[in-house]
Amino acid sequence: MTRQLHLNAFLLNLGHHEAAWRHPASDPTRAHDVRHFVELAQIAERGTLDSIFFADGVAIRGNVRHNSQGGLDPLAILNAVATHTSRIGLIATVSTTFTEPFATARAFATLDHLSGGRAGWNIVTSGTEAEARNFGYEQHLEHRVRYERAAEFVDVATKLWDSWEDDALVLDQAAGVYAATERVHEVNHVGTHFRVQGPLNVPRSPQGRPVLVQAGSSEDGRDFAARHAEAIFTAWQTLGEAQAFYADVKRRAAAAGRDPERLLVLPGVVPVLGSTEAEARRLERELEELLVWDHGLAQLSGILTVPLTADDLDRRVADLDLPPEAEVNGNRSRFTLVADLGRREGLTVRQVIARLGGGRGHRTFTGTPEQVADTLEEWFRGGAADGFNIMPPLLPSVLEAFVDHVVPILRDRGLFRREYTGSTLREHYGLPRPASSVAAGRVRGGSRLLQAAAGTPDGAFGGRRIPAPTAS
């Protein structure tokens, strides 16, 4: 079968442009209305896209005076969306820095069950001091430590998803047997960051495990993706940079003993669409004219980790006193991308803010549906991507334009499906359903069974035994 694109709709409130909420086509009240997200999901499903994807942060993003705040929990949104869709994949972001493996594993198993096997987890480590302070930290964990914690977190979550074997449910009503307890396993994980007994209290879900996605392009992020991710969301401005990244993460996956074809590279693209190029440019200008420069300065200050004021608007980024990447404890890959963009093209702070306003560092392309399709095809055929995260700058209008005008062109070129051939996100991505690692361990004699009758022996997990209730 001819290799085809994978397309996700990356949905952000009212659109990825910072000024989307101010555009006359927007209704700011819809950022907190579930009907808005259901409508977007149904548009994406009409276009047979692989998935919809929601980013997340656990602190106010930017200055609430000037910036549209969604802030809704993406897992809650997707559990609602699941009941109004049937095929589209559902990917939510959850941080490994400010959550626990058991709660996260349970939440994604729930979404996978409720959606019939369409769940995906975008694994992030979080990147801001504001998020850290919301969870009792005086400062953010060091970058390397965050990724060490993330690796152990994913290991524990995987054990929990696998703690029920596929055939553990018996459901014999006549005999009164709900589950075969010899096929439900404690995980008894004791590590540097987590101590988790298990098993999960949710049976194994339709996909076995949710699809694991990772967003980040730092050295730590690339190594993490090579070992754990099945898809990687990334941001690049040029074809050459994207090709180099693509080759690098595929090489790292192979070095980690994995099939590189099972790590999908999906760069973000912000399409500013019009029926003519002039119409697309007009929409681009309309959005740029609605930018609030004070807000843009605050956003860029956070990315570059230096204080910027209105006096800096016409300074070149190349003239700013920026720290080396190794000293950045936030989002390193985004810092490097933005700093390199400003230096490479000789941009001023004002020009960078305008460029970032559309997609925070992701490639923005303004043009007709044919021109956008040409760009996607060039990157896809040129060894830079397995597909794309489509990031509409204005919602729902640009998502509708992409589905109704770009997708048909890609289909006519043989680059994208005309209809769904599977029902799960793994099937959309061409990924296998993983076997239970715990079941394999049981076969080898390395797994401890859940004790159905006798209970867990005292001290088995370093805690107190809870006495059985006595008859009154």
Buried (B, 14 or more C-beta within 10 A) or exposed (E): EEEBBBBBBBBBBBBBBBBBBBBEBBEEEBBEEBEBBBBBBBBBBEBBBBBBBBBBBBBBBBBEEBBBBBBBBBBEBBBBBBEBBEBBBBBBBBBBBBBBBBEBBBBBBBBBBBBBBBBBBBBBBBBBBBBBEBEEEEEBBEBEBBBBBBBBBBBBBBBBBBBBBBEBBBEEEEEEEEBBBEBBBBBBBEBEBBEBBBBBEBBBBBBBBBBBBBBBBBBBBBBBBBBBBBBBBBBBBEBEBBBBBBBBBBEBBBEBEBEBEBBBBBBBBBBBBBEEEEBBBBBBEBBBEBBBBEBBBBBBBBBBBEEBEEEBBEEBBBEBEBEEEEEBBBBBBBBBBBBBBBBEBEBBBBBBBBBBBBBBBBBBBBBBBEBBBBBBBEBBEEBBBBBBBBBBBBBBBBBBBBBEBBBBBBBEEEBBBEEBEEBBBBBBBBBEEBEBBBBEBBEEEEBBEBEEEEEBEEEBBEEEEEEEEEEE
